[in-house]
Amino acid sequence: PRTKTRLVPEGRNVTFRCGQKILHKKGKVYWYKDQEPLEFSYPGYLALGEAHLSIIANAVNEGTYTCVVRRQQRVLTTYSWRVRVRG
C-alpha cells in the first residue's frame, strides 16, 4: 500500500481521512494500527470515525495507521500513514 510519513510535534492532534470519494459505493472502512485492528476510540488518545481517525501525537501513538475500504470481501482501496513524533 501507499504509505505517507508524517513527522508531527508531540501533543498535536492528527486526523486521517479515508475513502470519502469511494464510500458512496457502499464500502465499509476498517482501521488498523501496525496491522492490528482498531475497533474502539480511546478518550484523549484516539477518536475513531467512519471515514476519519484522529490521534494525539505521542510515543504510544507512533506507528503505521492503515485504512482499508472493503465491500464484502473485495478491497476497494487502501491508504497508510506512518506517524513519527517530533519531541
C-alpha positions in Angstrom: 0.0 0.0 0.0 0.9 3.6 -0.4 2.4 5.0 2.8 2.9 8.6 3.7 5.2 9.6 6.6 4.0 12.4 8.9 6.5 13.9 11.4 4.4 15.7 13.9 5.1 17.6 17.2 4.2 15.8 20.4 0.8 16.6 21.6 -0.6 17.7 18.2 -3.9 16.3 17.1 -3.6 14.5 13.7 -6.5 13.5 11.6 -6.5 11.0 8.7 -9.3 10.9 6.2 -10.0 7.7 4.2 -12.2 6.6 1.4 -14.5 9.6 1.3 -14.7 9.5 -2.5 -15.3 5.8 -2.5 -17.7 5.4 0.4 -20.7 6.3 -1.9 -20.0 2.9 -3.4 -21.3 1.4 -0.2 -17.8 0.4 1.1 -17.0 0.0 4.7 -13.8 1.5 6.3 -11.6 -0.7 8.5 -8.8 1.0 10.5 -5.5 -0.7 11.6 -2.5 0.3 13.7 0.6 -1.7 12.9 -1.6 -4.3 11.3 -3.8 -4.7 14.4 -7.5 -3.8 14.0 -8.6 -0.6 15.7 -12.2 -1.1 17.0 -12.7 1.5 19.7 -12.0 5.1 20.5 -9.7 5.8 23.4 -10.6 9.2 25.0 -7.7 11.6 25.0 -5.7 9.4 22.6 -7.7 8.2 19.6 -11.0 9.1 18.0 -12.4 6.6 15.5 -15.0 7.8 13.0 -16.3 6.0 9.9 -14.1 7.8 7.3 -11.7 9.5 9.7 -9.3 8.8 12.5 -7.9 11.4 14.9 -4.9 10.8 17.3 -2.9 12.8 19.7 0.7 12.5 18.7 2.7 10.8 21.5 5.1 7.9 21.9 2.3 5.4 22.4 0.5 6.5 19.2 3.6 6.3 17.0 3.3 3.7 14.3 1.7 2.9 10.9 -2.0 3.6 10.5 -3.8 1.9 7.6 -7.4 2.2 6.4 -8.9 -0.4 4.1 -12.2 0.2 2.3 -14.0 -3.0 1.6 -17.3 -4.1 0.0 -18.0 -7.6 1.2 -14.7 -9.4 0.6 -13.4 -7.1 -2.1 -10.8 -4.4 -1.2 -11.7 -1.1 -2.9 -8.7 0.9 -1.7 -6.0 1.1 1.0 -4.1 4.0 2.5 -1.3 4.1 5.1 0.3 6.8 7.2 3.4 6.3 9.3 3.4 8.7 12.3 6.6 9.8 13.9 6.6 12.1 16.9 9.0 15.0 17.0 10.0 15.7 20.6 
